[in-house]
Amino acid sequence: MELQRLTDRLGGLAFGGDYNPEQWDAEVWKQDDELMRRARVNLATVGVFSWALMEPEEGRYEFDWLDAHLDRLHAAGVAVDLATPTASPPPWFTLAHPDALTIRPDGTRLTHGSRDTYCLTSPAYRRAARRIAAALAERYGDHPALALWHVHNEYVTPCHCDHTAAAFRVWLRARHGSLDALNEAWGTAFWSQHYTSWEQVLPPRTTQWHHNPGHVLDYSRFWSDETLAAYREQRDAIRAHSDRPVTTNLMVPDYQNLDLWAFGREVDLVSVNHYPSAPGIDAAAHAAFDADRARSFAGGAPWLLMESGTNTVYAGDRILPKEPGDILRHSLVHIARGSEGALFFQWRQSRAGAETWHSAMVPHAGPDSRTFREVTAAGEAIARLGELAGSTVRADVAVLHDSDAWWALNVDGLPSGELAYHPALRRAHRALWDAGLTVDFAHPEHDLNRYRVVLAPALFLLTDAGAENLRRYVAGGGTLLIQHFGGIVDEHLHARLGGYPAAPLREALGIRVEEHRPLAQGEEITLSDGSTGSSWSESLRAEGAEVLAAYTHGMLDGSPALTRHAFGSGHGWYLSTRLDDAGYTALVGRLLTEAGVGPDLPGLPAGVEAVTRHAPDGRAWHVLINHLDEPVPLPRPGHDLLTGGPVSRLPAGGCAVLRAL
């Protein structure tokens, strides 16, 4: 099926957000029409949480109200991203199908009263989801307002019920083929866990102490596959009646138990949600992290920021406001890295309900507010960037991401509680971001030859194929940094024997790790180069590698901590502790310097982002974002699309999009 590109239908980049007109009356709808024109909104997501209104009782649909809103939006020049409402089943569904409610690992059955109160494996739920997706597609598949389909919302909420147990066993049979193979993979000879019939196998429910690690890992894989199957069912029901692209909004980095590489292959357009976890420049770095991941899961193709907090930073138990100018700056962080626009949750701030205090494009204070004035300014700015549509982003460096490695670090019984996956990835990305680089994420088994430097900060699980691929990458001229506790187990969570990491990787690194020595909480160690390590240390020996820094005390005194190995045409680096921030930044900078990697636009200070988007016809644009509180002169002047004129300096907190010469 030939799909028209979203930006072709919109006539430029997307700007808008979730729109829930059912929360308001006709007088507010009239205001919305006028305010959307002022803000240059051209795309609205409709219907995400409207199942109870669309299907007030089983099998009876009421779409007249939705007809009126789609027609109204189309008349106002606003295209629609139409959602299937399956993330929030209505009360009648859970009353009719109590077995479709989620069961937690401890056996607690959830009750209706929030969103996501359903079991994804429930046959009744899957039938109802397919049915309403097909009904929507049949009615609206060729509606002139329709630009995009939005399946579900933020797939989440694993379940451990009997429906799930049955589906899990089907998945395990397909993966392992036999009980003998499953017992071998899970190492069930330990703790008398040997299975003699499939009916004995359950999801990993609450138990006395540690779960079997292979069991937990396979359940994570199963749940991701089951979620993808549920998405495909709705997608295919839609495609039977509509030729518009289909997506689902993914939450990065770790809200969802999903293999995002797999989802990236199945959606017509990768779309993601992003909510910063810290204010200030950390929010910008977090946005860049998520944007680079989204582009990578899309295979480098254009993607879409489906949701973001208009004026919201979620910092622990606080909902903090963004700084003035952040609405545009954060939007441009994503657009710079390949997004085909910027959408928010939501258009108008709710006056009641569970997310009353979630920020919106039109706040409780109304249009006479700083937030709406910034939204309008952002909409006007993004409307000037239509020529960027369809352009892509290139990167010379990559951080390795593998969902199996993430899930493997979530199992019980690991030597330390300070081995969290995504914080390690964010730290590696931040060091590269601080150096002014655009970053790809890549799977250990991907073709890595286009990258000059690859960082592997948390590669606990590594397949034989992945280890061999990394060995070839280094031999072919790449620079690879493997960090502590990397390459330790195979895809079954079986420990590597004969020394760590996996043999092909040991060859590329020129080292052999004999013993892991986690550090006490709060303990720090000093290395011979003056840097400081914490959390972890290892007893290793160099087998051809050059020792760049050694431990200086205890039983490891004088033994290698940081090594570099010339292998083939490249270099394999190994770091056996968690360096302090300054030491880690310096190490990454050294790798980049030795590999000859620099920023797209040299000459800018740290705190000023510069990312280049490239068109197939050779045109290019530099997207510049100044996160500093002082003006910055540009290395060379250029024509700024945001102002329509020449620019030679960025004001404090300012942005520019320059046509490259």
PyMOL commands that set and color helices and strands:
alter all, ss='L'
color gray80, all
select helices_A, chain A and resi 6-10+21-23+26-39+51-54+64-75+91-96+98-100+123-140+162-176+179-186+190-192+198-200+213-239+260-266+281-297+326-336+370-383+386-388+403-408+421-434+464-475+503-509+554-556+581-595
alter helices_A, ss='H'
color red, helices_A
select strands_A, chain A and resi 14-19+43-46+79-83+146-150+246-247+249-251+271-274+303-308+312-315+318-321+339-344+392-393+397-400+439-442+453-456+479-483+511-516+524-526+532-534+538-542+546-550+560-567+570-575+578-579+608-614+620-626+632-640+645-650+655-659
alter strands_A, ss='S'
color yellow, strands_A
deselect
rebuild
show_as cartoon
